[in-house]
Amino acid sequence: MNLLEKLRSKSARIGIIGLGYVGIPLAVRFSEIGFGVLGFDIDQERVSTLNAGKSPIEHIASSDITQMVANKFEATTDFSRIGEADAIIICVPTPLSKHREPDLSFITGTMETIAPYIRSGQVISLESTTWPGTTEEVLKPYLTKRDFKVGTDIYLVYSPEREDPGNPNFTTRTIPKVVGGTTPQCMEVGLELYGHAVDRVVPVTSTQAAELVKLLENIHRAVNIGLVNEMKTIADRMSIDIYEVIDAAATKPFGFTPYYPGPGLGGHCIPIDPFYLTWKAREFGLNTHFIELAGDTNRNMPAWVVGKVANTLNDRQKALNGARILALGIAYKKDVDDVRESPSIMVMELLRDKGALVDYSDPHAPTFPKMREHHFDLSSVELSPETLASYDCVVLLTDHSEFDYEMILKHAPVIVDTRGKYRGSHDSVVKA
């Protein structure tokens, strides 16, 4: 039975590399529709958690993992087993280096690890966000070095992830899936692979086009958020409420889409992905002015927020140095436990560097998580009237639904609101 027949009959085994915010939902989806799934990760603790039927991610239910294990899902750190999979889906991180250039080390490390065990009759799909050309220029050589003929012996596709953690309105099944193949035969296999798992598959003519689709989606958001963040600073200087302006503009039924400002950009996509195109564009002698300008604006937001905190305290005859500050929310967006690239943490670090005594409260992060570049030896503070009153300033950074905003407003001495949660005018609220 060839690969297409295996996919059509659901007798193919799906291998997913990277069991995180993208890989686990994919594994759950393929498992629930009848495919055998083998998951790979370098984190033994995560592998053990999944094999025990427990979810390591808050918004993914453990019941889904338990059912997946019952359907013969298995997670492993043994990458020599890659030959057991008919389809290999790569969902590893693609961060930026300290010089804000693409870091493909997770992709290349994965390919170096699995290359000796790849066999004929497999399809490899890259889902990690990257610059146009990565699939052809980085992944394909690992296959041709082993004398595989792509499109005949083995198949290579790119299909960008589109997960939105914590959004109850969309699931892996309902979010359309873009697919680009290295050859027409690769495209046919890619469409068959994903056609079972999602309601709508959107083919494009090349892997490069599919790679650029993902970048365009996130650049669109980054640039528009950068625009409203810049508008926020202008409106603030003019003593105009930017949220009132945006809400009014959003009543226009055509030609306007509301984007809202915040303390900066967070998550694994929007603060990072645009710079993959910026880097690649230089190869063609081009500059990405909009992208870089938006990036500068968004990166400056945490410092702007800290300036507002300092001014707010100064207006109350208090110094930032030595002030007790409570940060509300350290996740990068509301109602999730994901802290990757969170501007909340950058604000906390800047406050700490200026001598403030910083605590945080976040119902989704009981203790400050381990991170590669950031460290606080803190646990989440439980909110109460007495606790709130004990701080010099409360900074609302992530507007989780679980927060009791009425209690916060009533008992916090002053609130610096970076999310526009408190609309209108309040004596103890400063918009930032």
N, C-alpha and C positions, 0 to 999 in steps of 0.2 A: 504494500500500500504506500503510495507516494504521499508527500507532505500535504498537498491540497486535499487528497482523500481523507487523510487523518483529521485535518481541520474541519472538513465538512461533516464527518461522522462524530466529531468531538472525542475521538480516541487519541488525539494528540495530547502530549503533556506540556504544560506551560511552565517555563522557568522564569522567575522574576528576580532580578538582581537589584537589591536595595529595598529593604522592607521598612519604608518610612511613610510619609504623608501621601506619596504617590503609589508606591509599590503595594502597600497593604490593601487599599481600596480596589486596585486591579486584581489582586489575588482573590479577594472576597468575591468580586464579580465573576471572574472566570470559574471559580469553584462552584458558585451557586447555579451556574448554567450547565454544569456537568463535566467540565474539564478537570483532569488531574493537575494539581499545581504543586510545584517544587520551588520554594523560596530560598534565596541566598542572601546572606548578610555577613559582614565581618564582626558584628557585635554579638558575642555569644549570649549575653544577658537578654538581648532582644529576641534572639532565636529561641532560647529556652522559654521565655514568656509566651511567645506565639504557640510553640508546641504544647504548652500547658493549657491552651485555649483561652488565654487572657489577652486583652488589648493593651499595647503600650502607649496608645494615643487616645486622649480623652474623648474626642468626638466619634471615634469608631467603637461600637458596642462590643463588649466581650462576648455577647451571645453570637455575634456574627463570626467571631474567631472560633468559638466552640463548634459552631456548625461547620465551618470550613475544615477544621481538624477532623470532624466526623466524616467529612467527604474526602478524607485521605490526603488533605494538605499536609505538607511537611516542610519545615524550615531547617536550614543547615548552614554551617560555615565551611563546608567541604566543597570547594569549587571544582574539584576533580570530577564531581558528579554531573557537570554541565552536559555531558553527553546523553544523560537520561532525558533531557528536555528536547522536544521537537521545535518549540518556539522559545527564544531567549529575549526577554524584554528588559532593557537596561534603564533603571530609574535611580541613578546615582547623582550626588550633588555636583553642581558646576559653579563654584564660588568665584570671587575675584581675588587676585593676589594683592599684596600690600601696595603694589603700584597700580592697582585698579585695572589690571589686565586679566584676560580669561585664564582660569586655572582648570585645565582639563585633566589634572592628575588622577582624579577618581575614574574618569573614563578610560584613560590610557592604562592605569593600573588594573582596571577590570579586564580590559582586552588582553593585557600581558598574562594575567592569571588564567583566563579561560582559553586562550589561543591553543595550547597543546591538547585540549580536550574537545574542541569543536569538531564536528563531523559533518559529512555530507547529509543533505536532506533536512537541514535546520534553517530556520529564519531568525535573523537577529534584528530586533527593533530597538532603536535608540529613542528614549523619551526625554532625556535630559535636555534642558535648554542650552543652546550653544550657537556659535556663529555659522552663517551659511557656508557650507562646504565641509563641515566636520565629518559627516557620515562618509563622504567620498574620500576625503583627504586624510582622515585619521583612522577610521574604522576599517575601511576597505583594504588598506595595505596589510593588515593583520591576516586577512583571509587570502589575499593573493600570494603572500609569502609561503603559504602552505599549499599553493597550487590549486586552490579552489577557484572554480569559474563562477563568478557572481551572476546569478540569474539562471544557472543550470545546476551546479552542484550545491549551491548555498544561496540564500536570499537575504537581502539587506534593505531595510526600510527605516524611515524616520517618521515618528508620529508624536508630536509634542504633547506633553501632559497638560491637562486643563483642570486640575483639581482646585476646588475653592473650599478649604477646610472650614467647617462650621456653618456653611450655607445650606439650610435645609431644603431649599427650593430646587437644587440640582444634585444629581448623583452621577456616578461613573457611567451608568447606563444612559442617562438623559442628556449628557453633555456631548454634542457632536464631536467626532474624532477626525482630525485632519491626518491624511496619510500620503507620503511620497515615497516612491520606490526608486532604487538605483537603475533598474531595468523594467520594462513592461511586465516581465514575469515576476519580478520582485513585487511590483505593485499589485498584481493579481493575488499573490500570497498574502500581502499585507491587508488587503481588503477582506479576504476570507478570514484572517485571524481576528480582526477587530469587528467584523460584521456581526459576529455572534454576540459580542459583549455590549455593543452600544446601539442605540436606536438609529443613528445616522452617521455614516462614514462619508467624509468629504475628501475625494481624491484630488491631488494636485500633481503637476506634471514632473516634479523632481523632488529629491530630498532637500535640495537647496531652497526651493520654494516653501516647503513645509517648515524648514528651519527659520526662514524669514517670517512666516506667518506668526510663529510664537513671539518673536521679537517685536513685530509690529503691534501685537495685542498689548504687550506690556509697556512698550514705548508710548503708545496712545495714552495709557493711564498715567504713566510717569510724567509726561509733558503736561497733561491737563491738571494733575495734582500740583505740579510745580507752578503752573499759572495761578491757581487759586491760592496757593501759599504765598506767592508774591502779592496777589491782590489783597490778601489778609493783612500784610504788613503795611500796605498803602492805606487801606481802610482804617486800620488801627491809628495811624498817624492823623487821619482826618476825623477821628472819633465817630466813625461809621461802623455799625455792626455788620460784618461781612456775611454772617448767616442770614440776617434779614434780607440782604441783597440777593444772596443765592436763592433763598426760598421764593422770593418774588420773581426772579428771573426764570425759575423753574416752572412757573405757571404758563410760560409761552409754550404753546403746543407743537412747535416746530423749530428746528434750527438751534436748539439749546439742550445740552445734557448736563445736569448738575453734578459737579464734583465738589468734594468738601475738603477743607484744609485740615491740618493736624500738626502733631509735633515733629513730623518727618515721615519718611517712608520705611516700612518694614516688610518682613517676609522674605522668602527665598527667591522671589521673582523680580518685583518692580525696582528695588534699589540696585539690582545687579545686572539683570538681563540687557538693559539698554546699552551698557558699556561693552557687551560682546559685539554689537554692531559698530560702535564707535571704533573699537580696535580693528575690526575687519575692514572698515571703510578706509583706513589709512593705507592699506595695501593697494587701494585703487586711487590714491592721491586725493581722497575726499575728506571733508570735515563735517561732523554731525553737530551743527551749531545748536539746534533746538534741544537735542538730547543732552548735550553737555551743560547748557544753560539751565535746563530743568533740574539736572543732577546737582548743580551747584546750589540752586535755590533750596531743593529738598534737603541736602546735606547740612545747610545752614540753619534749618529749623530748630534742632535741639538747642543750639546756642541762643537763638532768638527767644525760645521759651525760658531758658535760664535767665536771660536778661529781664524778661517780664517778671519772673519770680523775684529777682533782686530788687527791681523797682517797686514791686508791690510791698515787699518788706520794708524798703526804705521809706515809703510813704507812711508806714506805720511805726517809724522810728526804730526799726530793727535792722540788724546787719545780716547778710547772708551767711557770713562766717560765724559758725556756732549755732545757727538757726536749726530747729528741728523741723524737717520736711517729711511729709508722707506722700509717697507716689502711689496713686491709684491706678493699678493695672500695669503689668510688665509685658504682656503678650503684644504682638505687633498689631492685632486687631481684636475686636470684641468677641467674646464668647468662645475663644479657643485657648489652648495651652501652648501654642507655638510662639517662641520668643526669638526666632531667627531674625537677625538684623533689626530687632525692635528699637525704634527711636526712644521708647520709654527708658531703656537701659542706658542709652547714650545720654539722655537728660540726667539720669541718676548719677552717672559717672562725672559729668560736668559739675553737678551740684556738689558732689563729694570732693572733687578737686579744688573747689572754692571754699572748702571748710564747713559745708553744711553737714548736719547729722541726718542721714537719709535712711528711712525705712520704706517698706512697700506693703501694699495689700492687694492680693490678687487671688480670687477664689479658684482659679485654674492653675495656680502655681504655689502649692503649700510651702515649698522651700525653693530658694533660688537655684535654678538648674545649672548643671555643669555646662560651661560654654568654652569654646576654644580661646576666645579673646577677652572675655569679661568675667569678673568674679566679685561676688558679694557674699559674705557669710551671714545670710539673713533668712528668716522665715516670714511668711506672710502674717501681717498684723490683723487680728480680728477687729472689725469695726464696731465701735460702740460710741454713745455720746461722750463718755469720759475719755476714751482714746482719742477721738477726733479733737476734742477741746485741748488736749495736751500738746498738740503740734502748733508751731508758729504759722505754718502754711500747708495746705493740702493741694497737690497738683494732680488734676485729672488727666491722665495720659491715655488710658484705654477704657472706653465706656462700656464695660461689661454690664449685661442685663441684671446680674445678681446684686449689684450695688444698690443700697437704699439711698437714692439721691435726695429724698426729702430729709432724711436724718443727717446726711452729710451737709446739706445746705443749712440746716438748723443749728448744728453744733460745731462745724469747722470755723475757726476764727476768720479765715479767708481762703477762698478757693481760686486757683488759677486753672481755668477751664480751657484745655487745648482742643476739645472735641465739639464744642457748641452744644453741650448737653443742656446747659441752663440758658434757654432762650429768653429774650427780654432783658430787663435791668434788675439786678439784685445788688444790694449794698456790699455784700461780702463776696461777690464773684467778679473776677477780672478775666476778661476774654484774652486768650493767647492763641 
